[in-house]
Amino acid sequence: MKGLVLAGGTATRLFPLTIVTNKHLLPIFDRPMIYYPLEVLAGMGIREVLVIVGGKGVGDVVELLADGSHFGLDLTYRYQRGALGIAHAVGLARDFIGDDAFCTILGDNILRGEPLAGVAAEFERGPWGAGTLLYRVPDPERFGVAELDADGRVVGFEEKPARPKSDLIPIGVYFLRPGAFEVIDHLAPSGRGEFEITDVLNHYIAGDGLFTRTYEGHWTDAGTVGSLLRASELAGADHGAGRLTPPPERPVG
């Protein structure tokens, strides 16, 4: 399995913190934000990771992470021009992914407390074309929201609805196979002008092609000032668990 971290976007909800820098370089407790999704992928046993960059501070992201060897990772980079949505960013990974299954993580997602190696292995062994982790939140209108039937099965996802049909959201961890690229090729932009990952997930609901598990650890995004603070509190409470840190003197180049 390969990994994909999405670290582009303009992060206007974090202005003025992000006027001159990339959101994913902001500190979460004692490390840059982008370390955390890389930790999650490394914990799955993934070593080959593509980082999608864009917006401010692209060179700073590359300077910080370099080739990833000091983390035990092999990093590649691809540039996304403009805020065209998560599904568009995933589509840029086609050549990198090849024939492998892969896990995509949004660069502002902080997960603590439940390792995902077993979940990744279950998806990779199974018949599903796509998968995601679900989590209950108090403000689902900020996210894609899951709609459930009477038996608790997911029957659809709606992106940032004004009136959410549940408090259960797909967090920014998506398991996919190469067939997802053909799905992305046929997407139309949403009313927000973006290619939505929820449209990709909806495609796989028919025929039981979607893998879902409720995440039992702790999760937050860090896309607003309030959630940035919550992310630091969460990371601080779990200080030292699964840390991905470079050696004290990182080699140059």
Backbone torsions as a table, in degrees:
resi	resn	phi	psi	omega
1	MET	NA	138.5	175.9
2	LYS	-104.1	169.2	-177.8
3	GLY	-123.3	153.6	179.4
4	LEU	-139.8	123.5	176.6
5	VAL	-114.5	127.4	-179.4
6	LEU	-97.9	114.2	-174.1
7	ALA	-131.6	38.6	176.6
8	GLY	-104.8	-150.0	177.0
9	GLY	86.8	167.3	-177.2
10	THR	-101.3	-19.1	175.8
11	ALA	53.3	48.0	-179.2
12	THR	-64.0	-25.4	-179.9
13	ARG	-70.0	-12.5	178.3
14	LEU	-105.3	8.8	175.0
15	PHE	-59.9	143.1	5.1
16	PRO	-89.0	6.1	-176.6
17	LEU	-62.5	-28.4	-173.4
18	THR	-111.0	16.7	179.5
19	ILE	-63.4	-36.8	-175.0
20	VAL	-120.7	8.4	-179.3
21	THR	-145.9	164.4	176.9
22	ASN	-77.7	135.0	179.8
23	LYS	-51.6	-37.6	-172.0
24	HIS	-75.3	-1.7	173.8
25	LEU	-96.8	-8.3	179.3
26	LEU	-65.8	150.2	-177.8
27	PRO	-77.2	136.3	167.7
28	ILE	-116.2	107.2	-171.1
29	PHE	56.5	-105.6	-173.1
30	ASP	-114.4	14.0	-177.9
31	ARG	-142.3	158.8	175.0
32	PRO	-62.8	146.4	-177.2
33	MET	-51.4	-41.5	-172.8
34	ILE	-68.2	-15.7	175.8
35	TYR	-61.9	-33.5	-170.7
36	TYR	-68.5	-48.4	176.0
37	PRO	-64.6	-31.9	175.7
38	LEU	-64.7	-36.9	175.4
39	GLU	-59.3	-43.4	-178.1
40	VAL	-62.4	-45.3	179.4
41	LEU	-64.5	-43.5	178.7
42	ALA	-60.6	-36.4	178.6
43	GLY	-67.2	-20.5	175.0
44	MET	-82.8	-6.3	-175.5
45	GLY	89.3	7.7	179.5
46	ILE	-78.2	138.0	179.6
47	ARG	-121.5	-29.6	179.4
48	GLU	-95.6	117.6	-173.4
49	VAL	-132.3	133.0	172.2
50	LEU	-101.3	129.0	177.1
51	VAL	-106.2	119.2	176.2
52	ILE	-89.2	118.9	-177.6
53	VAL	-113.4	163.6	179.0
54	GLY	175.7	170.9	179.5
55	GLY	72.3	-145.3	-176.6
56	LYS	-77.3	152.3	166.5
57	GLY	69.2	26.8	-178.7
58	VAL	-58.4	-46.2	179.3
59	GLY	-62.9	-32.6	179.1
60	ASP	-68.7	-36.2	177.1
61	VAL	-63.2	-45.6	-179.6
62	VAL	-65.4	-39.8	178.9
63	GLU	-63.9	-38.9	179.9
64	LEU	-66.4	-47.2	-172.1
65	LEU	-92.5	-25.9	-178.3
66	ALA	51.8	-137.6	-177.8
67	ASP	-88.3	0.6	177.0
68	GLY	83.2	-4.3	-175.1
69	SER	-63.8	-29.4	179.3
70	HIS	-73.1	-9.9	172.5
71	PHE	-102.5	-3.9	-171.8
72	GLY	79.9	20.3	-180.0
73	LEU	-117.0	162.4	174.1
74	ASP	-117.2	103.1	-172.8
75	LEU	-99.7	139.6	172.4
76	THR	-126.0	155.8	-176.9
77	TYR	-126.8	147.7	174.2
78	ARG	-142.2	139.8	-175.8
79	TYR	-95.4	132.6	173.0
80	GLN	-105.9	120.4	-179.2
81	ARG	-88.7	108.3	177.6
82	GLY	89.8	163.3	-179.9
83	ALA	-89.2	84.0	-174.1
84	LEU	-104.0	3.9	174.0
85	GLY	105.2	162.4	-176.5
86	ILE	-64.5	-45.1	-177.7
87	ALA	-62.6	-37.7	177.0
88	HIS	-62.6	-43.8	179.3
89	ALA	-62.4	-41.5	177.6
90	VAL	-60.8	-39.6	-179.5
91	GLY	-60.5	-25.2	179.1
92	LEU	-70.3	-12.1	-175.8
93	ALA	-91.8	4.4	-172.2
94	ARG	-52.1	-51.8	-177.1
95	ASP	-66.9	-36.8	179.7
96	PHE	-65.8	-40.7	-174.3
97	ILE	-72.9	-41.2	-177.2
98	GLY	62.6	-124.8	-177.0
99	ASP	-101.6	11.4	-173.8
100	ASP	-91.9	151.7	164.3
101	ALA	-68.7	157.3	-178.4
102	PHE	-151.4	158.5	177.0
103	CYS	-117.1	124.9	176.8
104	THR	-103.2	131.9	176.6
105	ILE	-128.0	133.0	174.3
106	LEU	-69.9	138.1	-172.5
107	GLY	-67.8	-11.1	179.4
108	ASP	-106.4	17.2	-179.6
109	ASN	-94.3	130.5	179.7
110	ILE	-116.7	115.3	179.6
111	LEU	-120.0	131.3	179.6
112	ARG	-138.0	141.9	167.3
113	GLY	104.1	-21.0	178.0
114	GLU	-133.4	110.1	176.5
115	PRO	-62.7	150.4	-174.5
116	LEU	-112.7	8.7	-179.3
117	ALA	-59.6	-42.1	-179.8
118	GLY	-67.1	-38.4	178.2
119	VAL	-64.9	-44.3	179.0
120	ALA	-61.7	-42.5	179.9
121	ALA	-65.7	-38.3	178.3
122	GLU	-62.7	-43.9	178.4
123	PHE	-63.7	-45.2	-175.6
124	GLU	-63.8	-34.5	179.6
125	ARG	-77.9	-22.6	-170.0
126	GLY	-87.3	-176.4	-175.1
127	PRO	-92.9	-1.1	-170.5
128	TRP	-73.0	151.2	176.4
129	GLY	-91.6	-23.0	-179.6
130	ALA	-153.5	161.3	178.8
131	GLY	-158.1	160.3	177.2
132	THR	-153.5	164.0	175.7
133	LEU	-102.6	137.9	-178.9
134	LEU	-105.8	151.0	-176.0
135	TYR	-154.9	141.0	179.5
136	ARG	-88.0	134.1	-177.3
137	VAL	-134.0	156.7	178.9
138	PRO	-82.2	-12.3	-175.9
139	ASP	-130.9	60.9	-173.8
140	PRO	-62.3	-21.5	-179.0
141	GLU	-62.3	-14.5	177.5
142	ARG	-81.4	-6.7	-168.5
143	PHE	-132.3	-178.4	162.6
144	GLY	-73.2	141.4	-173.7
145	VAL	-122.6	136.0	178.9
146	ALA	-83.6	136.9	170.4
147	GLU	-104.7	131.0	-175.7
148	LEU	-113.5	150.1	173.6
149	ASP	-88.2	-174.8	-175.7
150	ALA	-64.3	-22.0	179.5
151	ASP	-94.1	5.8	178.2
152	GLY	82.8	10.5	177.6
153	ARG	-86.3	144.2	177.9
154	VAL	-72.1	126.3	178.7
155	VAL	-115.2	-3.2	178.1
156	GLY	174.6	162.3	174.8
157	PHE	-127.0	141.5	177.5
158	GLU	-125.3	131.6	-174.5
159	GLU	-85.4	120.5	175.6
160	LYS	44.5	58.5	-178.2
161	PRO	-74.6	148.0	176.1
162	ALA	-68.8	-31.5	179.1
163	ARG	-126.6	88.9	-176.4
164	PRO	-61.7	142.7	179.7
165	LYS	-88.5	-6.2	174.6
166	SER	-161.2	177.3	174.0
167	ASP	-106.1	17.4	-176.9
168	LEU	-103.8	123.9	-177.2
169	ILE	-122.3	153.6	167.5
170	PRO	-81.5	116.9	178.6
171	ILE	-74.3	172.8	-171.3
172	GLY	-78.2	49.0	174.5
173	VAL	-129.5	114.4	-174.3
174	TYR	-127.0	126.4	175.4
175	PHE	-98.2	129.6	-174.4
176	LEU	-141.0	160.2	171.4
177	ARG	-116.2	166.0	-175.7
178	PRO	-57.9	-23.2	176.8
179	GLY	-59.7	-20.0	179.1
180	ALA	-63.5	-25.8	-179.0
181	PHE	-66.4	-35.5	176.6
182	GLU	-68.0	-37.2	175.6
183	VAL	-61.3	-45.4	-179.5
184	ILE	-62.6	-37.2	179.9
185	ASP	-58.4	-27.4	-175.5
186	HIS	-103.5	8.2	178.1
187	LEU	-76.1	150.2	169.7
188	ALA	-106.9	147.5	177.9
189	PRO	-63.2	147.5	178.4
190	SER	-76.5	-178.4	176.2
191	GLY	-61.7	-20.2	177.0
192	ARG	-84.3	-2.7	-178.6
193	GLY	79.9	18.5	-178.3
194	GLU	-121.7	157.7	174.5
195	PHE	-92.5	114.0	-165.7
196	GLU	-92.3	136.6	176.2
197	ILE	-68.1	-27.1	178.0
198	THR	-64.7	-30.2	176.1
199	ASP	-67.4	-35.0	176.2
200	VAL	-65.8	-47.1	179.2
201	LEU	-60.9	-41.7	180.0
202	ASN	-60.1	-34.9	-179.9
203	HIS	-58.5	-34.7	-173.8
204	TYR	-90.1	-6.0	-179.0
205	ILE	-65.3	-41.2	177.5
206	ALA	-63.6	136.7	178.3
207	GLY	76.4	17.5	178.2
208	ASP	56.7	37.5	-179.4
209	GLY	-89.4	0.7	-176.9
210	LEU	-107.5	127.6	177.0
211	PHE	-94.2	125.9	175.7
212	THR	-133.5	142.5	172.9
213	ARG	-140.0	143.0	174.8
214	THR	-81.8	126.8	-178.8
215	TYR	-75.4	126.2	-174.4
216	GLU	-97.2	-3.1	176.6
217	GLY	-88.4	-153.2	178.0
218	HIS	-111.9	139.0	-176.1
219	TRP	-140.4	145.7	163.9
220	THR	-153.9	154.4	166.6
221	ASP	-90.1	177.8	178.7
222	ALA	-133.4	41.4	-173.0
223	GLY	-91.9	-6.6	175.5
224	THR	-129.4	168.0	-179.5
225	VAL	-61.2	-42.7	179.3
226	GLY	-64.1	-43.9	-179.7
227	SER	-73.0	-25.6	174.1
228	LEU	-62.3	-42.0	177.4
229	LEU	-66.0	-43.6	179.1
230	ARG	-62.2	-37.6	179.6
231	ALA	-62.5	-42.1	178.9
232	SER	-66.0	-39.6	177.9
233	GLU	-64.3	-41.5	179.5
234	LEU	-65.1	-45.7	-179.8
235	ALA	-66.1	-37.3	179.3
236	GLY	-67.1	-36.4	179.3
237	ALA	-68.1	-25.1	-178.6
238	ASP	-111.5	30.6	-174.0
239	HIS	-55.8	127.2	175.5
240	GLY	96.8	-12.8	-177.3
241	ALA	-80.4	120.4	175.2
242	GLY	61.1	33.8	-172.6
243	ARG	-67.1	135.5	173.3
244	LEU	-110.0	102.6	-177.0
245	THR	-134.2	143.4	177.0
246	PRO	-75.0	164.7	173.7
247	PRO	-63.6	160.9	-176.5
248	PRO	-55.9	-35.4	178.5
249	GLU	-120.8	95.7	-178.0
250	ARG	-72.0	135.1	177.6
251	PRO	-61.0	144.4	178.9
252	VAL	-78.8	140.2	176.6
253	GLY	94.8	NA	NA
